[in-house]
Amino acid sequence: MSTSVPLTPGPGAPNVPEPGTPEPAGLPPYVAPQWRFCPQCGGPLAAHDHGAGERGTCHAEGCGFVHWNNPVPVVAAIVELDGRVLVARNAAWAEGAWGLITGFLEPLEDPAEGVLREVAEETGLTGRVEKLLGVAPFRRKNELLISYHVVATGEVRLSPELADYRLVEPARLRPWPSGTGHALAQWMRERGHEPVYLDHFGQDPGY
Ligand SMILES: [Zn+2]
């Protein structure tokens, strides 16, 4: 069963600043929400500063659980099939919104294996990792994006969580200015295609 989730928010969500733009200090409000109860003992979590800001902390005797709120690794794939790139629309997204294949890792899973598993689960394609493109924070979701170029073979059979897909010539790709869009832009530049960013994720590039 796939554990994939959309990497990027639905249309209308605010964008993360361009690379190089200073991030505001501290955790943004969308990261701060948080668990109210201890997953180990069920006791209440209280804010406690361990030296890097307040973290939900369980003070029950013998427990001491701390919700560190570490970023969650997410693998993303630029899937190349017969020279074109597969972009997919999650069933929860509006028409015209396209993204990469993404997903969470299984316990103990190597990310290079996890990204190929996600590609297989979501598209039915058999892939091999051509290159690790980069590792970058996606601060809005407190995720760590591990992006790969995956060369795939086979016939596309989408999982139910994906509603549609397109195979796009590399030069025609329009990256989005958030999340995995920057990995896509980097990949285009490495091929001599200067990317023309969309204004925001979810804008219809007309594929
Ligand atoms: Zn506890």
Residues whose N, C-alpha, C, O or C-beta is under 5 A from the ligand:
A	BS01	ZN	C38 Q40 C41 G42 G43 C58 A60 C63 G64 F65
